[in-house]
Amino acid sequence: MNDPVMRIARASVERFGTETSVPADQPGADSLARMLEHRSHRRYAERPVAQELLRLLFACAFSAPSKSDLQQADVVHVNDPAKRKTIADLIPDNPWVRTAPVFLIFCGDNRRTRQVAELRGKPFANDHLDAFMNSAVDAGIVLASFIHAAEAARLGCCPISSVRNHSQAVSDLLELPDWVFPLAGLCVGYPSETGMITSRLGLDVTVHTDRFDDSTIATKIDAYDRRRLARQQYKSQRDVARFGTAELYGWSEDKARQYAKPERADFGAFIRGKKFDLS
């Protein structure tokens, strides 16, 4: 199906359970369809990604909006096989880190802003939580923009937040200085399989008008669980020894179990160790 308007309609149903109607002459329909059709890819063809293409994708990613034009994001291309293996060994539940043709670490960088202040002889008067937030958000926007650009080039990607499970080890390995921290990894390559459009919460849950309203959240999450299960079931249930086997194991049960286990409790200490003041 090459008609972008029809692709938008189909992908909307798969993603949100309802069809999104657009006019036949909708500008940018192909790009919009591609965004709605986004899939994560964890298996890749044995085909290298050309350095010229990778550089173009970086250029596209760093063309993204940046808070006050501060440009507080960086990418480390982990090209050294030994360093890649070290990171892959840290997060064995993500074997695609080992096999993807390209592996990147997206970083928040508040260091450069401080360097500019010192170079120009000005005080850095904003040493508080917002300094961390600005650089984290900038890095997240660059990450999302890279994925969008990569998919336009027919590449597939899979973000790896698990690098933050080992922030200090990754930081040491990549020699990240103070005020620079790993936000997420990203596997990149030519997909070896089509993948599936993951169902998302309905827009009536995540989009609000004039005021925040989650008064019917229980009903809507239950409906989402059932809609998602009709398309894609989880291959296994988390922590059965602790919680037993659920008859209806949907998204909400999986996420509740996931966050019932402490994770990254040391991340705040790591960020403070990078000399961020989080007050």
C-alpha positions, -999 to +999 in steps of 0.1 A: +000+000+000+018+032-012-011+057-008+001+077+023-035+087+032-045+051+034-013+042+053-021+069+078-056+054+083-044+019+087-015+028+110-038+049+132-061+019+138-031-003+146-015+022+169-045+039+186-075+017+178-092+045+159-088+058+124-073+093+118-089+109+088-068+133+066-076+150+033-064+134+001-041+164-005-026+165+030+008+181+027+036+159+040+014+128+041+042+105+033+063+117+062+033+116+085+025+081+075+061+070+081+060+085+116+027+067+124+043+035+110+073+037+134+086+003+146+115-006+168+139-029+151+162-053+170+174-076+142+195-063+113+208-074+079+245-079+075+249-047+056+270-018+069+257+017+073+279+040+051+298+067+071+285+093+047+249+084+055+257+083+092+271+118+090+240+130+072+218+115+099+239+133+126+234+165+106+197+160+105+195+151+142+215+181+153+192+204+132+165+197+158+152+225+182+174+233+211+165+251+243+176+287+239+200+276+211+223+262+239+229+230+219+234+207+250+236+173+233+264+150+220+266+116+205+294+090+210+297+065+182+309+034+199+329+019+171+356+001+191+347-036+193+361-039+228+341-010+241+310-022+224+315-057+239+319-041+274+286-023+271+268-053+256+281-075+285+266-050+310+231-053+295+228-089+283+190-086+280+196-064+250+217-087+227+210-064+197+236-040+213+262-066+203+249-073+168+236-039+154+258-025+127+260+009+145+257+016+182+255+052+195+253+068+229+233+100+231+245+123+259+233+154+277+260+180+278+258+209+302+296+212+302+299+232+270+276+260+284+298+263+314+329+263+292+314+292+272+307+311+303+343+307+315+357+315+281+338+347+279+345+357+316+308+355+327+293+339+358+273+307+354+243+317+375+220+288+368+236+259+386+204+241+396+180+213+385+170+231+353+206+228+340+203+190+341+167+191+326+177+213+297+206+191+286+185+159+291+157+173+270+180+185+243+196+151+241+162+134+239+151+157+211+183+149+192+177+112+198+141+113+184+152+134+154+180+109+146+154+081+147+131+100+124+159+107+099+172+071+100+137+057+093+134+081+063+167+065+050+150+031+055+171+022+085+157+007+117+165+017+153+161+006+188+167+030+218+185+014+247+176+031+280+194+003+299+227+021+295+215+042+325+214+010+346+252+013+344+257+050+340+290+052+359+305+023+340+294+036+306+306+071+316+340+058+326+343+037+295+335+066+272+355+091+293+325+114+298+337+144+318+317+163+345+283+176+334+281+151+305+260+120+310+246+091+290+209+095+282+203+064+260+219+041+236+207+035+200+211+005+178+210+013+141+210-008+110+191-021+080+162-041+094+161-079+086+124-080+094+094-058+091+085-055+128+051-046+143+034-013+150+031-012+188-003-002+201-003+029+222-027+044+247-055+062+230-052+100+224-082+105+248-058+094+275-027+114+266-041+146+250-059+171+272-077+203+264-074+233+288-070+211+319-055+178+329-082+151+333-075+115+342-109+108+360-116+078+338-081+064+336-090+030+351-116+023+324-094+035+296-064+016+306-085-016+309-098-010+274-063-004+261-050-036+277-077-056+259-072-038+226-034-044+227-038-080+237-060-086+207-030-077+185+001-086+204+006-107+235+036-106+258+058-136+253+063-140+291+051-126+324+075-107+346+084-120+381+060-149+382+076-162+414+066-130+432+033-121+416+020-153+401+005-158+367-021-132+356-051-145+336-051-112+317-015-100+313-017-067+296+003-035+293-007-022+327+001-054+345+035-056+328+044-020+337+032-024+372+054-054+377+083-037+360+082-008+384+077-030+414+114-038+412+139-011+422+160+002+393+185+029+388+182+041+424+218+053+421+212+075+391+206+107+412+239+101+430+256+095+396+243+128+383+253+147+415+287+130+410+288+148+376+287+180+397+250+188+388+232+207+416+197+192+416+182+216+440 
